[in-house]
Amino acid sequence: MISREASTPDREETIAQGRAIRVEHATATARCGNRVELVAGAGAPYSAVQRWTDGYRRSAASGRELGKILGEREP
C-alpha cells in the first residue's frame, strides 16, 4: 500500500486533477441549484424541476465523495 504522505510527481498531479474535477462539480452543483430556482419559480412542470434537482444532488454527492478521497474538509 502506498503511503498518503508519499510525495511523487504522479501523486501531486493526480491530486491537482482531482481538485480541478471537484471545482467542476461545485460549478455544476451551483448551476443546477440556480436552474432549480428558475424553473420552479417560472412554474415549470414538476419533471423539469426534478431533473435539475437530481442533477444538483448528483453533482453535490460526487463533489463530497471526491473531497473525502482527497482528504479535504467541507467548506
Stockholm file with secondary structure:
# STOCKHOLM 1.0

chainA/1-75         MISREASTPDREETIAQGRAIRVEHATATARCGNRVELVAGAGAPYSAVQRWTDGYRRSAASGRELGKILGEREP
#=GR chainA/1-75 SS CCCTTCCCHHHHHHHHHHHHHHHHHHHHHHHHHHHHHHHHHTTCCHHHHHHHHHHHHHHHHHHHHHHHHHTCCCC
#=GC SS_cons        CCCTTCCCHHHHHHHHHHHHHHHHHHHHHHHHHHHHHHHHHTTCCHHHHHHHHHHHHHHHHHHHHHHHHHTCCCC
//
